[in-house]
Amino acid sequence: MQIVACNGFGLEKEKSNSPEDFFNRSVIQYIKDGEEKTLNVLYLRYFDEMVTSWTPYPANPIFKSPNRDIYMADIIAMVCLLKDPSLVNRKRIYINAEKELAGYFENIDFEKLEKVFISIDQAKPYDIESHVDYYIQS
């Protein structure tokens, strides 16, 4: 699998009674078996405040790549895809439970994630041979 892009953003209200401004979207674009795919993860914006609980980083932005600051919203779709490879068959997931999102972050190797972002931010797709390579081995 080749990671092409990974970004996140906050949703904005389209209507005054819409709850959209309570949500963020994290998007990962990748190539799997020669086909370009996209996974969208919609989640509660409140979860961005959990950055210190689930990551080794003290705050948002969590780290910097050469071209931009990387926020929680930027990494969530990648973390979900690495943790659950069956998501390659999905286009969207919705996460509204803190425990569910926390489970995706368990044993993730954040130093390797930083390398992925450095590569894709330089317009170089990043090859991932095995999702297990991105787990901290006990």
Sequence and secondary structure as in RCSB ss.txt:
>XXXX:A:sequence
MQIVACNGFGLEKEKSNSPEDFFNRSVIQYIKDGEEKTLNVLYLRYFDEMVTSWTPYPANPIFKSPNRDIYMADI
IAMVCLLKDPSLVNRKRIYINAEKELAGYFENIDFEKLEKVFISIDQAKPYDIESHVDYYIQS
>XXXX:A:secstr
 EEEEEEEEE   SSTT  GGGEEEEEEEEEETTEEEEEEEEEEGGGGGGHHHHSS SSSS EE SSSEE HHHH
HHHHHHHH GGGGG SEEEE  HHHHHHHHTTB HHHHHHHHHHHTTT  EE S GGGGB   
